[in-house]
Amino acid sequence: MDLLPIIIGVIVVLAVCYFLFVTVMKKKTPKKITHSTIDIEQLVKALGGKENIVSSSHSPSKLSVILNDNGKADIESIKALGASGIVENKDSLALIFGKASEAIDQDLKSYIG
């Protein structure tokens, strides 16, 4: 019966080690990072530069960008980056990028700060 305390001690030590390992691994697991499929720097240039972009938002299929001056946007360059359509409004553009719109919006916001 002298073995029973040793076995219980080993089980407790293994349980503590497992708990610590799982806790450390959860902290080190990186969050999901989504990267868009287009060159964000080129998109910003095509939109007239960082200073021309007021804000952006997205829906499931489009990226909406409010600009200071729509005249600075290069529509052909935006289409060349993969936009299947562009709707111009008074002070904004709706860029149709399909399912990639959310990732592009996140990357755009990260790029322009």
C-alpha positions as CSV (number, residue, x, y, z in Angstrom):
1,M,0.0,0.0,0.0
2,D,3.0,2.3,0.0
3,L,2.6,2.6,-3.8
4,L,-0.8,4.3,-3.6
5,P,0.4,7.8,-2.4
6,I,3.1,7.7,-5.1
7,I,0.6,6.9,-7.9
8,I,-1.8,9.7,-6.7
9,G,1.2,12.1,-6.5
10,V,2.2,11.2,-10.1
11,I,-1.4,11.7,-11.3
12,V,-1.7,15.1,-9.6
13,V,1.6,16.2,-11.1
14,L,0.6,15.1,-14.6
15,A,-2.8,16.8,-14.3
16,V,-1.1,20.1,-13.2
17,C,1.4,19.8,-16.1
18,Y,-1.4,19.2,-18.6
19,F,-3.4,22.2,-17.2
20,L,-0.3,24.5,-17.5
21,F,0.5,23.2,-21.0
22,V,-3.1,23.8,-22.3
23,T,-3.1,27.3,-20.7
24,V,0.2,28.3,-22.2
25,M,-0.8,27.0,-25.6
26,K,-4.1,28.9,-25.6
27,K,-2.1,32.1,-25.0
28,K,0.4,31.4,-27.8
29,T,-2.1,30.4,-30.4
30,P,-2.3,33.3,-32.8
31,K,-5.7,34.8,-33.6
32,K,-7.0,34.1,-37.1
33,I,-5.5,36.7,-39.4
34,T,-7.3,37.3,-42.6
35,H,-5.4,38.6,-45.6
36,S,-7.0,39.9,-48.7
37,T,-6.2,38.6,-52.1
38,I,-5.3,42.0,-53.5
39,D,-2.4,44.4,-53.1
40,I,-3.8,46.9,-50.5
41,E,-1.0,49.4,-51.2
42,Q,-2.1,49.5,-54.9
43,L,-5.8,49.9,-53.8
44,V,-4.9,52.9,-51.6
45,K,-3.0,54.5,-54.5
46,A,-6.0,53.8,-56.8
47,L,-8.3,55.5,-54.3
48,G,-6.2,58.6,-54.3
49,G,-3.9,57.9,-51.3
50,K,-4.4,57.5,-47.6
51,E,-5.3,61.2,-47.1
52,N,-8.2,60.8,-49.6
53,I,-9.8,57.9,-47.7
54,V,-12.2,59.0,-45.0
55,S,-13.6,55.6,-44.0
56,S,-14.5,52.2,-45.3
57,S,-17.1,49.5,-44.5
58,H,-18.2,46.2,-46.1
59,S,-21.2,44.0,-46.8
60,P,-21.0,40.4,-47.9
61,S,-20.2,41.3,-51.5
62,K,-19.0,45.0,-51.6
63,L,-16.5,47.3,-50.1
64,S,-17.8,50.9,-49.5
65,V,-15.3,53.7,-49.3
66,I,-16.0,57.3,-48.4
67,L,-13.5,59.6,-50.1
68,N,-12.6,63.3,-49.7
69,D,-12.5,63.6,-53.5
70,N,-13.9,61.0,-55.9
71,G,-12.0,62.6,-58.7
72,K,-8.7,61.3,-57.4
73,A,-9.9,57.7,-57.7
74,D,-8.5,55.7,-60.6
75,I,-11.4,53.5,-61.6
76,E,-9.5,51.4,-64.2
77,S,-6.8,50.6,-61.6
78,I,-9.4,49.5,-59.1
79,K,-11.0,47.2,-61.8
80,A,-7.5,45.8,-62.6
81,L,-7.2,44.8,-58.9
82,G,-10.2,42.6,-59.2
83,A,-13.3,44.7,-58.7
84,S,-16.1,43.2,-60.8
85,G,-18.0,46.5,-60.6
86,I,-17.9,50.0,-59.2
87,V,-20.8,52.2,-58.3
88,E,-19.8,55.9,-57.9
89,N,-21.8,58.1,-55.6
90,K,-21.3,61.8,-54.6
91,D,-18.6,61.2,-52.0
92,S,-18.1,57.4,-52.0
93,L,-17.4,54.3,-54.1
94,A,-19.0,50.9,-53.8
95,L,-16.5,48.3,-55.0
96,I,-17.8,44.9,-55.8
97,F,-15.1,42.3,-54.6
98,G,-17.5,39.5,-53.7
99,K,-16.6,37.3,-50.7
100,A,-13.2,39.0,-50.3
101,S,-14.8,42.3,-49.4
102,E,-14.5,41.7,-45.6
103,A,-10.9,40.8,-45.7
104,I,-10.1,43.7,-48.0
105,D,-11.9,46.1,-45.7
106,Q,-9.9,44.8,-42.6
107,D,-6.6,45.0,-44.5
108,L,-7.5,48.5,-45.8
109,K,-8.3,49.7,-42.3
110,S,-5.1,48.2,-40.9
111,Y,-3.1,49.9,-43.7
112,I,-4.5,53.4,-43.4
113,G,-4.5,53.2,-39.6
